[in-house]
Amino acid sequence: MKVIAQTAALQEALTLTGSIVATRTPKPVLQCVKLVAANGVLTLMATDLEAGCRYHVTAVQVEEEGEALVPADRLNGIVRESDEQSLTIETEKETCHIRGAGSHFKIFGYDPAEYPAVADFEGAGDFEIPAATLAAMIGKTLFATSKTHSHYAISGVLWEASGKKLQMVATDGHRLAQAKGATKKSAAREISAIVPAKLMSLVQRIATGAEEVLDVKVQENQILIRTARAVLVSSLVQGNFPKYTDVIPKESNRKATIETGRFEHRLRQAALLTNEESKGVRLSFAASQVTLTSRAPETGEAEVTCPVALDGEPIEIAFNPTFLVDAMRVVDSAEVTLEMNASNKPAVLRAGSDFLYVLMPVDLG
């Protein structure tokens, strides 16, 4: 194999594929990236046996077709530190040579035949969705997944597609985030799948084209996503997702409308005087104002106010401020509404018609 690749394009490809490569594994080949030069394109492949990627570099001149399997961290480091516009990559059996105008690196690799297969996206997908829409939906749900139960259903995000609608739901048992979006064309069938957090993070990183449309295919045990530059693949999370519709309150007797930016700022201020023992901020809602108070023993107390428009009777309710701030960060509307029933019942935060967030209150005594 011999190719001359544009350094910037190669670095972009290695940044993504390198994030998939297994860092702790008894199998050295899984710490590698596979290079395949064919038909005028250099394809980089990476997998950790659960998630995988095929990244196509077209800013390349293929002088000799072939394959190579090289340690990802070494190759990534060489390309990252290069100040050349292009690099020549050439293989000699299992040895890979990388040359610039004033540099030559030799990396000892492995037999490409030893690398596990990375599934490719063949044919049409189940549905198409604008990259910007998918990235926004991921941003509104991924933060609410469970970080401690890595092998349970709540460690991933539930995707439900029907017609021209896609819905995502995530929960960690204390909160629930739901985002809705429109697909480019109707789904070929109704889809329900739990997608791992790792794949969704990868999609967020690669779905950057404002006008780009992504193809999505969901199979029995895996999901594939095709972009203009890459194919991402991942095993699905097995198990049963909680019946989230049972968690969302059907109605409420109080509704507060609040300016998003100001409310987030006040929450951050009140959170300054909380600690592990008193990890909560009390919100006292009146007709036109909410008062946020917090206290940390041996540290002090905080009291800040924020304008609101409350429909219903006054109420006091307390929340973990981090959970509320997490939601406020991803909201893209000027106002949010907080729907409440009682101080010990779940509340619902809404932003427009596409984002809903259910949050359990905390007991401050």
PENOR-V895651 format. One record per backbone hydrogen bond with DSSP energy under -1.0 kcal/mol. CO is the residue of the C=O (numbers start at 1). NH is the residue of the N-H. E is the energy in kcal/mol with one decimal. If there is no record, write none. Layout:
co:CO nh:NH e:E
co:CO nh:NH e:E
//
This chain:
co:1 nh:91 e:-2.4
co:2 nh:63 e:-2.1
co:2 nh:64 e:-2.2
co:3 nh:89 e:-2.8
co:4 nh:61 e:-2.6
co:5 nh:87 e:-2.5
co:6 nh:10 e:-2.2
co:7 nh:11 e:-2.6
co:8 nh:12 e:-2.0
co:9 nh:13 e:-1.9
co:10 nh:14 e:-2.4
co:11 nh:15 e:-2.1
co:12 nh:16 e:-1.4
co:13 nh:17 e:-2.5
co:14 nh:18 e:-2.4
co:17 nh:20 e:-1.3
co:17 nh:21 e:-1.4
co:27 nh:30 e:-1.4
co:28 nh:31 e:-1.7
co:29 nh:32 e:-1.4
co:30 nh:22 e:-1.3
co:31 nh:72 e:-2.2
co:33 nh:70 e:-2.0
co:34 nh:45 e:-2.7
co:35 nh:68 e:-2.1
co:36 nh:43 e:-3.0
co:37 nh:66 e:-1.6
co:38 nh:41 e:-1.8
co:41 nh:38 e:-2.4
co:42 nh:57 e:-3.2
co:43 nh:36 e:-2.3
co:44 nh:55 e:-2.9
co:45 nh:34 e:-2.5
co:46 nh:53 e:-2.3
co:50 nh:235 e:-2.5
co:51 nh:48 e:-2.0
co:52 nh:233 e:-2.5
co:53 nh:46 e:-1.8
co:54 nh:231 e:-2.3
co:55 nh:44 e:-2.8
co:57 nh:42 e:-2.2
co:58 nh:60 e:-2.4
co:59 nh:6 e:-2.5
co:61 nh:4 e:-2.3
co:64 nh:2 e:-2.5
co:66 nh:37 e:-2.9
co:68 nh:35 e:-3.0
co:69 nh:110 e:-2.3
co:70 nh:33 e:-2.6
co:71 nh:75 e:-2.0
co:72 nh:76 e:-2.9
co:73 nh:77 e:-2.2
co:74 nh:78 e:-2.2
co:75 nh:79 e:-2.4
co:76 nh:80 e:-2.7
co:77 nh:81 e:-1.9
co:85 nh:7 e:-2.3
co:87 nh:5 e:-2.8
co:88 nh:99 e:-2.7
co:89 nh:3 e:-2.6
co:90 nh:97 e:-3.7
co:92 nh:95 e:-2.0
co:94 nh:109 e:-2.7
co:95 nh:92 e:-3.0
co:96 nh:107 e:-3.1
co:97 nh:90 e:-2.7
co:98 nh:105 e:-2.8
co:99 nh:88 e:-2.7
co:103 nh:100 e:-2.2
co:105 nh:98 e:-2.7
co:107 nh:96 e:-3.1
co:111 nh:114 e:-2.2
co:112 nh:115 e:-1.6
co:126 nh:188 e:-2.5
co:127 nh:216 e:-2.5
co:128 nh:184 e:-3.1
co:129 nh:214 e:-3.0
co:130 nh:134 e:-2.2
co:131 nh:135 e:-2.7
co:132 nh:136 e:-2.0
co:133 nh:137 e:-2.2
co:134 nh:138 e:-2.3
co:135 nh:139 e:-2.1
co:136 nh:140 e:-1.4
co:138 nh:141 e:-1.3
co:138 nh:142 e:-2.9
co:141 nh:144 e:-1.9
co:142 nh:145 e:-1.6
co:149 nh:152 e:-1.6
co:152 nh:155 e:-2.0
co:153 nh:156 e:-1.8
co:154 nh:146 e:-2.7
co:157 nh:195 e:-3.0
co:158 nh:169 e:-1.9
co:159 nh:193 e:-2.2
co:160 nh:167 e:-2.6
co:161 nh:191 e:-2.6
co:162 nh:165 e:-2.1
co:163 nh:187 e:-3.3
co:164 nh:183 e:-1.8
co:165 nh:162 e:-2.4
co:166 nh:181 e:-2.5
co:167 nh:160 e:-2.7
co:168 nh:179 e:-2.3
co:169 nh:158 e:-2.7
co:170 nh:177 e:-2.8
co:174 nh:360 e:-1.8
co:175 nh:172 e:-1.2
co:176 nh:358 e:-2.8
co:177 nh:170 e:-2.4
co:178 nh:356 e:-2.4
co:179 nh:168 e:-2.6
co:181 nh:166 e:-2.8
co:191 nh:161 e:-1.9
co:193 nh:159 e:-3.5
co:194 nh:237 e:-2.7
co:195 nh:157 e:-2.6
co:196 nh:200 e:-1.6
co:197 nh:201 e:-2.2
co:198 nh:202 e:-1.7
co:199 nh:203 e:-2.4
co:200 nh:204 e:-2.1
co:201 nh:205 e:-1.5
co:202 nh:206 e:-1.7
co:203 nh:207 e:-2.7
co:206 nh:208 e:-2.0
co:212 nh:131 e:-3.1
co:214 nh:129 e:-2.1
co:215 nh:226 e:-2.5
co:216 nh:126 e:-2.6
co:216 nh:127 e:-1.6
co:217 nh:224 e:-2.9
co:221 nh:236 e:-2.6
co:222 nh:219 e:-3.2
co:223 nh:234 e:-2.0
co:224 nh:217 e:-2.7
co:225 nh:232 e:-3.0
co:226 nh:215 e:-2.1
co:229 nh:56 e:-3.3
co:230 nh:227 e:-3.3
co:231 nh:54 e:-2.4
co:232 nh:225 e:-2.8
co:233 nh:52 e:-3.1
co:234 nh:223 e:-2.5
co:242 nh:244 e:-2.0
co:243 nh:246 e:-1.4
co:244 nh:247 e:-1.3
co:244 nh:248 e:-1.1
co:254 nh:340 e:-2.2
co:255 nh:311 e:-2.9
co:256 nh:338 e:-2.7
co:257 nh:309 e:-1.6
co:258 nh:336 e:-2.5
co:259 nh:263 e:-2.4
co:260 nh:264 e:-2.4
co:261 nh:265 e:-2.0
co:262 nh:266 e:-2.4
co:263 nh:267 e:-2.4
co:264 nh:268 e:-2.2
co:265 nh:269 e:-2.0
co:266 nh:270 e:-2.6
co:267 nh:271 e:-2.1
co:269 nh:272 e:-1.2
co:270 nh:273 e:-1.2
co:271 nh:274 e:-1.1
co:278 nh:280 e:-2.3
co:281 nh:319 e:-2.0
co:282 nh:293 e:-2.3
co:283 nh:317 e:-2.3
co:284 nh:291 e:-2.2
co:285 nh:315 e:-1.2
co:287 nh:310 e:-2.5
co:288 nh:308 e:-1.5
co:289 nh:286 e:-2.7
co:290 nh:306 e:-1.9
co:291 nh:284 e:-2.6
co:292 nh:304 e:-2.4
co:293 nh:282 e:-2.7
co:294 nh:302 e:-2.7
co:296 nh:299 e:-2.5
co:296 nh:300 e:-2.2
co:300 nh:296 e:-2.7
co:302 nh:294 e:-2.0
co:304 nh:292 e:-3.4
co:306 nh:290 e:-2.7
co:309 nh:257 e:-2.0
co:311 nh:255 e:-2.0
co:315 nh:285 e:-3.1
co:317 nh:283 e:-3.5
co:318 nh:362 e:-2.4
co:319 nh:281 e:-2.6
co:320 nh:324 e:-1.4
co:321 nh:325 e:-2.8
co:322 nh:326 e:-2.4
co:323 nh:327 e:-1.2
co:324 nh:328 e:-2.3
co:325 nh:329 e:-2.1
co:334 nh:260 e:-2.5
co:336 nh:258 e:-2.8
co:337 nh:350 e:-2.6
co:338 nh:256 e:-2.5
co:339 nh:348 e:-2.4
co:340 nh:254 e:-1.2
co:342 nh:345 e:-1.6
co:347 nh:359 e:-2.5
co:348 nh:339 e:-3.3
co:349 nh:357 e:-2.3
co:350 nh:337 e:-2.2
co:354 nh:180 e:-2.0
co:355 nh:351 e:-1.9
co:356 nh:178 e:-2.9
co:357 nh:349 e:-3.3
co:358 nh:176 e:-2.4
co:359 nh:347 e:-2.4
//
